[in-house]
């Protein structure tokens, strides 16, 4: 334990030379990147639902049935991922 404490202080000393605004900016950018990746995955997962909703809308002309189709296929896609 006595050897570990100086090692921890040495590692934490590295962060003293980095300005605090840079650390905050890094954390914010990582969070934004994670959100973007999650949104892209969600959009890719919803492509079949969008395509089927467009087909239903094209054949029926009803936004109601296209919306129902989108919700059902999107729910099935989400359940399939679980």
C-alpha positions, -999 to +999 in steps of 0.1 A: +000+000+000+029+024+007+042+020-028+008+024-044+001+059-029+030+077-046+021+060-079-015+073-076-002+108-069+022+106-098-006+097-122-029+124-108-001+149-112-002+144-149-037+160-149-024+191-130-006+203-162-039+200-183-061+230-180-095+223-165-114+237-195-097+211-217-109+183-194-144+197-194-144+200-232-131+164-236-159+151-214-186+171-233-172+159-266-172+123-255-209+126-243-219+143-277-201+115-296-220+088-276-253+105-283-245+107-320-236+070-322-268+061-304-289+082-327-273+066-358-279+032-344-315+041-338-320+054-373-305+023-388-328+002-367-358+021-379-351+019-417-374-012-422-402+005-403-399+036-424-398+017-457-429-004-448-447+027-437-439+043-471-452+013-489-484+013-469-489+050-474-483+046-512-509+018-515-535+031-491-529+069-492-537+069-454-512+084-430-531+067-402-523+032-415-488+042-424-483+054-388-497+022-374-474+002-396-444+023-385-452+018-348-458-019-351-426-026-371-406-002-349-419-020-318-410-054-333-375-042-341-370-029-306-383-062-291-360-082-314-330-063-301-339-071-265 
